[in-house]
Amino acid sequence: MNTWRKALISLGLGAYLIGVGMLAGVVIDRMRYDRQRSEVLGRYEQALRDWHTYRMELEKHAEGQR
């Protein structure tokens, strides 16, 4: 009877530790993904701003020639 109780407690503790480890892994993975995503979006937004600036300069130059 006492051995079954120890085995059950050990099994429960093992399952708990595995669950916490998996959740910690998911959290760390999401944090890394979000950081990489914001770096990519930052580069994209900068390229978009550069493109809009270039287009505005072209339009100003085209209006100046009229």
DSSP file (Angstrom, degrees, kcal/mol; ACC not computed):
  #  RESIDUE AA STRUCTURE BP1 BP2  ACC     N-H-->O    O-->H-N    N-H-->O    O-->H-N    TCO  KAPPA ALPHA  PHI   PSI    X-CA   Y-CA   Z-CA
    1    1 A M     >        0   0    0      0, 0.0     4,-1.6     0, 0.0     5,-0.1   0.000 360.0 360.0 360.0 -43.8    0.0    0.0    0.0
    2    2 A N  H  >  +     0   0    0      1,-0.2     4,-2.0     2,-0.2     5,-0.1   0.849 360.0  53.8 -68.2 -34.3    2.8    2.4    0.9
    3    3 A T  H  > S+     0   0    0      1,-0.2     4,-2.5     2,-0.2    -1,-0.2   0.884 106.3  52.2 -68.3 -38.3    4.7    1.6   -2.3
    4    4 A W  H  > S+     0   0    0      1,-0.2     4,-2.5     2,-0.2    -1,-0.2   0.884 108.4  51.3 -64.7 -37.3    1.7    2.3   -4.4
    5    5 A R  H  X S+     0   0    0     -4,-1.6     4,-2.4     2,-0.2    -2,-0.2   0.925 111.1  46.9 -65.8 -44.4    1.3    5.7   -2.8
    6    6 A K  H  X S+     0   0    0     -4,-2.0     4,-2.6     2,-0.2    -2,-0.2   0.898 112.9  50.0 -63.9 -40.3    5.0    6.6   -3.4
    7    7 A A  H  X S+     0   0    0     -4,-2.5     4,-2.5     2,-0.2    -2,-0.2   0.908 111.3  48.5 -64.8 -41.7    4.7    5.4   -7.0
    8    8 A L  H  X S+     0   0    0     -4,-2.5     4,-2.4     2,-0.2    -2,-0.2   0.903 112.6  47.5 -66.0 -41.8    1.6    7.5   -7.5
    9    9 A I  H  X S+     0   0    0     -4,-2.4     4,-2.7     2,-0.2    -2,-0.2   0.911 113.1  49.1 -65.1 -42.3    3.2   10.6   -6.0
   10   10 A S  H  X S+     0   0    0     -4,-2.6     4,-2.4     2,-0.2    -2,-0.2   0.904 111.9  48.8 -63.4 -41.7    6.3   10.1   -8.1
   11   11 A L  H  X S+     0   0    0     -4,-2.5     4,-2.4     2,-0.2    -2,-0.2   0.916 112.6  47.7 -64.0 -44.0    4.2    9.7  -11.3
   12   12 A G  H  X S+     0   0    0     -4,-2.4     4,-2.3     2,-0.2    -2,-0.2   0.910 112.6  48.7 -63.6 -43.1    2.2   12.8  -10.5
   13   13 A L  H  X S+     0   0    0     -4,-2.7     4,-2.5     2,-0.2    -2,-0.2   0.902 111.6  50.1 -64.4 -40.8    5.4   14.8   -9.8
   14   14 A G  H  X S+     0   0    0     -4,-2.4     4,-2.3     2,-0.2    -2,-0.2   0.918 111.2  47.9 -63.0 -44.2    6.9   13.6  -13.0
   15   15 A A  H  X S+     0   0    0     -4,-2.4     4,-2.4     2,-0.2    -1,-0.2   0.888 111.7  51.3 -63.9 -39.3    3.9   14.5  -15.0
   16   16 A Y  H  X S+     0   0    0     -4,-2.3     4,-2.6     2,-0.2     5,-0.2   0.932 110.7  47.5 -63.1 -46.3    3.8   17.9  -13.4
   17   17 A L  H  X S+     0   0    0     -4,-2.5     4,-2.4     1,-0.2    -2,-0.2   0.885 111.8  50.0 -65.5 -38.5    7.5   18.6  -14.2
   18   18 A I  H  X S+     0   0    0     -4,-2.3     4,-2.4     2,-0.2    -1,-0.2   0.925 111.7  49.1 -64.0 -43.3    7.0   17.5  -17.8
   19   19 A G  H  X S+     0   0    0     -4,-2.4     4,-2.4     2,-0.2    -2,-0.2   0.922 112.2  47.0 -61.8 -45.5    4.0   19.8  -18.1
   20   20 A V  H  X S+     0   0    0     -4,-2.6     4,-2.5     1,-0.2    -1,-0.2   0.905 111.9  51.8 -64.4 -40.5    5.9   22.8  -16.6
   21   21 A G  H  X S+     0   0    0     -4,-2.4     4,-2.0    -5,-0.2    -2,-0.2   0.902 110.3  48.0 -62.5 -41.2    8.9   22.1  -18.9
   22   22 A M  H  X S+     0   0    0     -4,-2.4     4,-2.2     2,-0.2    -2,-0.2   0.918 112.0  49.0 -66.3 -43.0    6.7   22.0  -22.0
   23   23 A L  H  X S+     0   0    0     -4,-2.4     4,-2.4     1,-0.2    -2,-0.2   0.901 110.4  50.9 -63.6 -40.4    4.9   25.2  -21.0
   24   24 A A  H  X S+     0   0    0     -4,-2.5     4,-2.4     1,-0.2    -1,-0.2   0.900 109.6  51.4 -63.3 -39.9    8.2   26.9  -20.4
   25   25 A G  H  X S+     0   0    0     -4,-2.0     4,-2.3     2,-0.2    -2,-0.2   0.902 109.8  49.0 -62.5 -41.6    9.5   25.8  -23.8
   26   26 A V  H  X S+     0   0    0     -4,-2.2     4,-2.5     2,-0.2    -2,-0.2   0.917 111.4  49.6 -64.4 -43.6    6.4   27.2  -25.5
   27   27 A V  H  X S+     0   0    0     -4,-2.4     4,-2.1     1,-0.2    -2,-0.2   0.929 112.3  47.0 -62.5 -45.6    6.7   30.5  -23.7
   28   28 A I  H  X S+     0   0    0     -4,-2.4     4,-2.2     1,-0.2    -1,-0.2   0.902 111.9  51.1 -63.6 -41.1   10.4   30.8  -24.7
   29   29 A D  H  X S+     0   0    0     -4,-2.3     4,-2.5     1,-0.2    -1,-0.2   0.910 110.1  49.1 -62.9 -42.7    9.6   29.9  -28.3
   30   30 A R  H  X S+     0   0    0     -4,-2.5     4,-2.6     2,-0.2    -1,-0.2   0.883 109.9  51.7 -65.1 -38.0    6.9   32.5  -28.6
   31   31 A M  H  X S+     0   0    0     -4,-2.1     4,-1.9     2,-0.2    -1,-0.2   0.920 111.7  46.4 -65.0 -42.6    9.2   35.2  -27.1
   32   32 A R  H  X S+     0   0    0     -4,-2.2     4,-2.3     2,-0.2    -2,-0.2   0.915 113.2  49.6 -65.2 -42.6   11.9   34.3  -29.7
   33   33 A Y  H  X S+     0   0    0     -4,-2.5     4,-2.6     1,-0.2    -2,-0.2   0.913 110.2  50.2 -62.9 -43.6    9.3   34.3  -32.5
   34   34 A D  H  X S+     0   0    0     -4,-2.6     4,-2.3     2,-0.2    -1,-0.2   0.883 110.3  50.3 -63.8 -38.3    7.9   37.7  -31.5
   35   35 A R  H  X S+     0   0    0     -4,-1.9     4,-1.7     2,-0.2    -1,-0.2   0.933 113.2  45.3 -65.6 -45.2   11.3   39.2  -31.4
   36   36 A Q  H  X S+     0   0    0     -4,-2.3     4,-2.1     1,-0.2    -2,-0.2   0.892 112.5  52.5 -64.5 -39.0   12.2   37.9  -34.8
   37   37 A R  H  X S+     0   0    0     -4,-2.6     4,-2.7     1,-0.2    -2,-0.2   0.908 108.3  49.3 -64.6 -42.4    8.8   39.0  -36.2
   38   38 A S  H  X S+     0   0    0     -4,-2.3     4,-2.0     2,-0.2    -1,-0.2   0.842 109.2  53.1 -69.1 -31.2    9.2   42.6  -34.9
   39   39 A E  H  X S+     0   0    0     -4,-1.7     4,-2.0     2,-0.2    -1,-0.2   0.927 111.9  45.2 -65.5 -43.6   12.7   42.8  -36.4
   40   40 A V  H  X S+     0   0    0     -4,-2.1     4,-2.3     1,-0.2    -2,-0.2   0.920 113.5  49.3 -65.7 -43.9   11.3   41.7  -39.8
   41   41 A L  H  X S+     0   0    0     -4,-2.7     4,-2.7     1,-0.2    -1,-0.2   0.865 108.3  54.6 -64.9 -34.8    8.4   44.1  -39.5
   42   42 A G  H  X S+     0   0    0     -4,-2.0     4,-2.0     2,-0.2    -1,-0.2   0.920 109.7  46.0 -63.7 -43.2   10.7   46.9  -38.6
   43   43 A R  H  X S+     0   0    0     -4,-2.0     4,-2.3     2,-0.2    -2,-0.2   0.896 113.1  50.8 -65.2 -39.2   12.8   46.4  -41.7
   44   44 A Y  H  X S+     0   0    0     -4,-2.3     4,-2.4     2,-0.2    -2,-0.2   0.923 109.9  48.9 -64.1 -44.8    9.6   46.2  -43.8
   45   45 A E  H  X S+     0   0    0     -4,-2.7     4,-2.4     1,-0.2    -1,-0.2   0.883 110.9  50.8 -64.1 -37.8    8.2   49.4  -42.4
   46   46 A Q  H  X S+     0   0    0     -4,-2.0     4,-2.4     2,-0.2    -1,-0.2   0.921 110.8  48.4 -65.3 -43.1   11.5   51.2  -43.1
   47   47 A A  H  X S+     0   0    0     -4,-2.3     4,-2.3     2,-0.2    -2,-0.2   0.889 111.4  51.0 -62.8 -38.8   11.6   49.9  -46.7
   48   48 A L  H  X S+     0   0    0     -4,-2.4     4,-2.5     2,-0.2    -2,-0.2   0.911 109.8  49.0 -65.6 -42.9    8.0   51.1  -47.1
   49   49 A R  H  X S+     0   0    0     -4,-2.4     4,-2.3     2,-0.2    -2,-0.2   0.911 111.6  49.9 -62.0 -41.5    8.8   54.6  -45.7
   50   50 A D  H  X S+     0   0    0     -4,-2.4     4,-2.4     2,-0.2    -2,-0.2   0.906 110.6  50.0 -62.4 -41.5   11.8   54.8  -48.1
   51   51 A W  H  X S+     0   0    0     -4,-2.3     4,-2.5     2,-0.2    -2,-0.2   0.911 111.0  48.4 -64.4 -42.8    9.6   53.7  -51.0
   52   52 A H  H  X S+     0   0    0     -4,-2.5     4,-2.4     2,-0.2    -1,-0.2   0.900 111.2  50.7 -65.1 -39.9    7.0   56.4  -50.2
   53   53 A T  H  X S+     0   0    0     -4,-2.3     4,-2.2     2,-0.2    -2,-0.2   0.922 110.8  49.1 -62.1 -43.9    9.7   59.0  -49.9
   54   54 A Y  H  X S+     0   0    0     -4,-2.4     4,-2.2     1,-0.2    -2,-0.2   0.921 111.4  49.0 -61.7 -45.2   11.1   58.1  -53.2
   55   55 A R  H  X S+     0   0    0     -4,-2.5     4,-2.3     1,-0.2    -1,-0.2   0.896 110.1  51.1 -63.7 -39.7    7.6   58.2  -54.8
   56   56 A M  H  X S+     0   0    0     -4,-2.4     4,-2.4     1,-0.2    -1,-0.2   0.891 109.2  50.9 -65.1 -38.5    6.9   61.6  -53.3
   57   57 A E  H  X S+     0   0    0     -4,-2.2     4,-2.3     2,-0.2    -1,-0.2   0.897 109.5  50.8 -64.7 -39.8   10.2   62.9  -54.7
   58   58 A L  H  X S+     0   0    0     -4,-2.2     4,-2.5     2,-0.2    -2,-0.2   0.920 111.0  48.4 -62.5 -43.0    9.3   61.6  -58.1
   59   59 A E  H  X S+     0   0    0     -4,-2.3     4,-2.3     2,-0.2    -2,-0.2   0.905 111.8  48.7 -65.5 -41.0    5.9   63.3  -58.0
   60   60 A K  H  X S+     0   0    0     -4,-2.4     4,-1.8     1,-0.2    -1,-0.2   0.896 112.7  48.6 -64.7 -39.0    7.5   66.6  -56.9
   61   61 A H  H  X S+     0   0    0     -4,-2.3     4,-0.9     2,-0.2    -2,-0.2   0.898 111.2  49.9 -67.4 -40.0   10.0   66.4  -59.6
   62   62 A A  H  < S+     0   0    0     -4,-2.5     4,-0.4     1,-0.2     3,-0.4   0.880 111.6  48.3 -67.4 -38.1    7.3   65.6  -62.2
   63   63 A E  H >< S+     0   0    0     -4,-2.3     3,-0.9     1,-0.2    -1,-0.2   0.847 106.6  57.6 -70.1 -33.2    5.2   68.6  -61.1
   64   64 A G  H 3< S+     0   0    0     -4,-1.8    -1,-0.2     1,-0.2    -2,-0.2   0.745 102.1  55.4 -68.4 -23.2    8.2   70.9  -61.2
   65   65 A Q  T 3<        0   0    0     -4,-0.9    -1,-0.2    -3,-0.4    -2,-0.2   0.584 360.0 360.0 -86.1 -10.3    8.8   70.1  -64.9
   66   66 A R    <         0   0    0     -3,-0.9    -1,-0.2    -4,-0.4    -2,-0.1   0.474 360.0 360.0 -76.3 360.0    5.2   71.1  -65.9
